[in-house]
Amino acid sequence: MRRALFMLTMVVSVAGAAQPMVSIPDGRFAPLFGLDVGQQAFPIAGFRIDVRPVTRARFAAFLSANPQWTKARVAKALADEKYLDGFDAKTNPEAPVTGISYFAARAFCADRGGRLPTTLEWEYVAAADETRRDAAREADFAQRILDWYGKPNRPDDLLQPGSPRNVYGVEALHGLVWEWTDDFNGLFVTGDNRQDGDKDPKAMCGAGATGSARREDYAAFMRYAMRSSLTPRSSLPRLGFRCVMNVERSTP
């Protein structure tokens, strides 16, 4: 019964389009970067997350209701010149929307009453495979991720399913698009990055992975390196996003 409730699919509406979400339970997770000496993991408070990245059709509905985010009207401070390049919601409407700046992704999620996931939350969910809640340090899973990352990009790649549904019921976290996180340009490490202090600056230049032969470390490092290369205005052709929502907690 508990598992059935945990896997219950939540449905949220945005501008008339249904967006399936699943519930992620409380847990603990050890990311590649950010742990203090002697610290084993960070606690994770449960949340809900989109099953798949936000689609072109759903972003088009958002643009219709919020025309200030269209390519013609978006403020230059909020998106670079590549923002929404080639965007066409009528062509493959269920493909993930890409070419979206951080500001636009945050605005979309806020419009739904949600937010972008923190990096810690994203990595926590993305560490799961089809049967294990934490396969991040398993060489077989890491190699599959590296194989996905190593595939050449083609125009029709956005039509593929991406990585299969994991144990939580979340799909396409790997092998489809890169995804924005709320604290992409910081060394995250808590569920609320306002709690974070300054961390070792060597971490973001690869000190944690340099010289490591562990494929699982390298797969994660590739994601951190990609995030560190972004600015909030960045709009890349393989960069999309998904939203999360907080779980209401009763006061004891």
C-alpha positions as CSV (number, residue, x, y, z in Angstrom):
1,M,0.0,0.0,0.0
2,R,2.8,2.4,0.9
3,R,4.5,1.7,-2.4
4,A,1.3,2.3,-4.3
5,L,0.9,5.6,-2.7
6,F,4.5,6.5,-3.2
7,M,4.3,5.7,-6.9
8,L,1.0,7.6,-7.3
9,T,1.1,9.8,-10.4
10,M,0.2,13.4,-9.7
11,V,-1.3,15.5,-12.5
12,V,-0.8,19.3,-12.6
13,S,-2.5,21.6,-15.1
14,V,-0.7,24.4,-17.0
15,A,-2.6,26.4,-19.5
16,G,-4.9,23.4,-20.2
17,A,-2.1,20.8,-20.7
18,A,-1.8,17.9,-18.2
19,Q,1.7,17.3,-16.8
20,P,2.3,14.0,-15.1
21,M,4.4,14.0,-12.0
22,V,5.5,11.3,-9.5
23,S,6.2,11.5,-5.8
24,I,9.8,11.1,-4.6
25,P,10.3,9.9,-1.0
26,D,12.5,11.4,1.7
27,G,16.0,9.9,1.6
28,R,19.7,10.5,1.8
29,F,22.2,10.9,-1.0
30,A,25.9,11.3,-1.4
31,P,26.7,13.5,-4.5
32,L,30.0,13.6,-6.2
33,F,30.8,17.1,-4.9
34,G,30.0,19.0,-1.7
35,L,30.3,16.7,1.2
36,D,32.3,17.9,4.2
37,V,35.0,15.8,5.7
38,G,33.4,13.0,7.6
39,Q,30.0,13.6,6.1
40,Q,28.3,10.6,4.5
41,A,25.3,12.0,2.7
42,F,22.8,14.9,2.6
43,P,19.2,14.4,3.7
44,I,16.6,14.8,1.0
45,A,13.0,16.0,1.7
46,G,10.4,14.4,-0.5
47,F,9.0,16.3,-3.5
48,R,7.1,15.7,-6.7
49,I,8.8,15.8,-10.1
50,D,7.8,15.7,-13.8
51,V,7.9,12.3,-15.3
52,R,9.5,13.7,-18.5
53,P,11.0,17.0,-19.5
54,V,8.6,19.9,-20.3
55,T,7.4,19.5,-23.9
56,R,7.2,22.0,-26.8
57,A,3.4,21.9,-26.6
58,R,3.3,22.8,-22.9
59,F,5.8,25.6,-23.3
60,A,3.8,26.9,-26.3
61,A,0.8,27.1,-24.0
62,F,2.9,29.0,-21.5
63,L,4.0,31.4,-24.2
64,S,0.4,32.0,-25.3
65,A,-0.5,33.0,-21.7
66,N,2.7,34.9,-21.1
67,P,3.8,36.6,-24.3
68,Q,6.5,38.5,-22.6
69,W,8.5,35.2,-22.8
70,T,8.2,34.8,-26.6
71,K,11.4,35.2,-28.6
72,A,10.2,38.5,-30.0
73,R,9.5,40.1,-26.6
74,V,11.8,38.5,-24.1
75,A,14.1,41.0,-22.3
76,K,17.7,40.7,-23.4
77,A,18.8,40.4,-19.8
78,L,16.7,37.2,-19.5
79,A,17.8,35.2,-22.6
80,D,20.6,35.2,-25.1
81,E,20.3,35.5,-28.9
82,K,19.8,31.8,-29.4
83,Y,16.7,31.7,-27.2
84,L,13.9,29.6,-28.7
85,D,15.9,29.3,-32.0
86,G,13.8,27.1,-34.4
87,F,11.0,26.6,-31.9
88,D,8.0,25.1,-33.5
89,A,5.3,23.6,-31.2
90,K,3.4,22.1,-34.2
91,T,6.3,19.9,-35.2
92,N,6.8,17.1,-32.8
93,P,4.8,18.8,-29.9
94,E,5.7,16.1,-27.4
95,A,9.4,16.5,-27.9
96,P,11.2,18.3,-25.0
97,V,11.4,22.1,-25.4
98,T,15.0,23.3,-25.7
99,G,16.8,26.6,-26.3
100,I,15.3,27.8,-23.0
101,S,17.1,30.1,-20.6
102,Y,17.3,29.6,-16.9
103,F,15.0,32.6,-16.3
104,A,12.4,31.2,-18.7
105,A,12.5,27.7,-17.2
106,R,12.0,29.2,-13.7
107,A,9.1,31.3,-14.9
108,F,7.4,28.3,-16.5
109,C,7.7,26.3,-13.3
110,A,6.6,29.2,-11.1
111,D,3.5,29.6,-13.4
112,R,2.6,26.0,-12.5
113,G,3.1,26.7,-8.8
114,G,6.4,24.8,-8.8
115,R,10.1,25.4,-9.2
116,L,13.2,23.9,-10.8
117,P,14.8,21.1,-8.9
118,T,17.9,21.8,-7.0
119,T,21.0,20.0,-8.3
120,L,21.0,17.7,-5.3
121,E,17.3,16.8,-5.9
122,W,18.0,16.2,-9.6
123,E,21.1,14.0,-8.9
124,Y,19.2,12.1,-6.3
125,V,16.4,11.1,-8.7
126,A,18.9,10.6,-11.6
127,A,21.0,8.1,-9.5
128,A,18.1,5.6,-9.7
129,D,17.9,2.9,-12.4
130,E,15.0,0.6,-13.1
131,T,15.4,-1.4,-9.9
132,R,17.8,0.5,-7.6
133,R,17.1,3.8,-5.8
134,D,20.9,4.6,-5.8
135,A,22.8,3.0,-8.7
136,A,25.1,6.1,-9.0
137,R,28.2,4.2,-7.9
138,E,27.5,1.1,-9.9
139,A,29.8,0.6,-12.9
140,D,27.1,-0.9,-15.1
141,F,24.7,2.0,-14.7
142,A,27.5,4.5,-15.1
143,Q,28.6,2.9,-18.3
144,R,25.1,3.1,-19.8
145,I,25.0,6.8,-18.9
146,L,28.4,7.4,-20.6
147,D,27.2,5.5,-23.7
148,W,24.1,7.8,-23.8
149,Y,26.3,10.9,-23.4
150,G,28.7,9.6,-26.1
151,K,26.1,9.2,-28.8
152,P,26.3,11.8,-31.7
153,N,23.4,14.3,-31.8
154,R,21.0,14.2,-34.7
155,P,18.0,16.3,-35.4
156,D,15.6,13.5,-34.6
157,D,17.3,12.7,-31.3
158,L,14.6,14.6,-29.4
159,L,12.0,12.0,-30.5
160,Q,13.7,9.1,-28.7
161,P,12.6,8.0,-25.3
162,G,15.8,8.7,-23.4
163,S,16.7,6.6,-20.4
164,P,13.9,4.2,-19.3
165,R,11.5,4.7,-16.4
166,N,13.5,4.4,-13.2
167,V,12.4,2.9,-9.9
168,Y,10.6,6.2,-9.0
169,G,8.7,6.3,-12.3
170,V,10.8,9.1,-13.8
171,E,12.0,8.9,-17.4
172,A,14.6,10.4,-19.7
173,L,16.9,11.8,-17.1
174,H,19.8,10.7,-19.3
175,G,20.3,10.4,-23.0
176,L,17.8,12.9,-24.2
177,V,18.6,16.5,-23.1
178,W,20.7,18.3,-20.5
179,E,18.4,19.9,-17.8
180,W,18.4,23.1,-15.9
181,T,18.7,23.0,-12.1
182,D,17.8,25.9,-9.8
183,D,21.4,26.2,-8.4
184,F,23.2,25.1,-11.5
185,N,26.1,27.6,-11.0
186,G,26.8,26.9,-7.4
187,L,28.1,23.8,-5.5
188,F,24.5,23.1,-4.3
189,V,24.6,20.5,-1.6
190,T,21.4,21.2,0.4
191,G,17.8,21.0,-0.4
192,D,17.7,24.8,0.2
193,N,20.8,26.5,-1.2
194,R,20.3,29.5,1.2
195,Q,21.8,27.2,3.9
196,D,25.0,26.6,2.0
197,G,28.3,28.2,2.9
198,D,31.3,28.7,0.7
199,K,32.7,25.4,-0.5
200,D,36.1,24.4,-1.8
201,P,36.6,26.3,-5.1
202,K,38.7,23.4,-6.4
203,A,35.6,21.3,-6.6
204,M,34.3,22.9,-9.7
205,C,37.5,22.7,-11.6
206,G,37.4,18.9,-11.4
207,A,39.6,18.3,-8.3
208,G,37.1,15.7,-7.1
209,A,37.3,13.7,-10.3
210,T,40.7,14.3,-11.7
211,G,42.8,11.2,-11.8
212,S,39.9,8.9,-10.9
213,A,39.4,5.8,-13.0
214,R,35.8,5.3,-11.7
215,R,33.4,5.6,-14.6
216,E,30.6,6.5,-12.2
217,D,32.6,9.6,-11.0
218,Y,33.3,10.7,-14.6
219,A,29.6,10.4,-15.6
220,A,28.6,12.7,-12.8
221,F,31.5,15.1,-13.4
222,M,30.4,15.6,-17.0
223,R,27.1,17.0,-15.7
224,Y,28.8,19.3,-13.2
225,A,31.2,20.5,-15.9
226,M,28.3,21.2,-18.2
227,R,26.4,23.2,-15.6
228,S,29.4,25.2,-14.6
229,S,29.7,26.4,-18.2
230,L,26.3,28.0,-18.3
231,T,25.1,31.5,-17.5
232,P,21.4,32.2,-16.7
233,R,20.9,33.6,-20.2
234,S,22.3,30.5,-21.9
235,S,19.9,28.9,-24.5
236,L,21.4,25.7,-25.9
237,P,19.8,23.4,-28.5
238,R,20.1,20.3,-26.2
239,L,19.2,22.0,-22.9
240,G,15.7,21.6,-21.5
241,F,14.1,21.3,-18.0
242,R,11.5,19.7,-15.8
243,C,9.7,21.1,-12.8
244,V,9.3,19.9,-9.2
245,M,6.8,20.8,-6.5
246,N,7.2,20.7,-2.7
247,V,5.2,18.2,-0.7
248,E,2.9,19.7,1.9
249,R,3.9,18.5,5.4
250,S,1.6,18.4,8.3
251,T,2.7,20.0,11.6
252,P,3.2,17.3,14.3
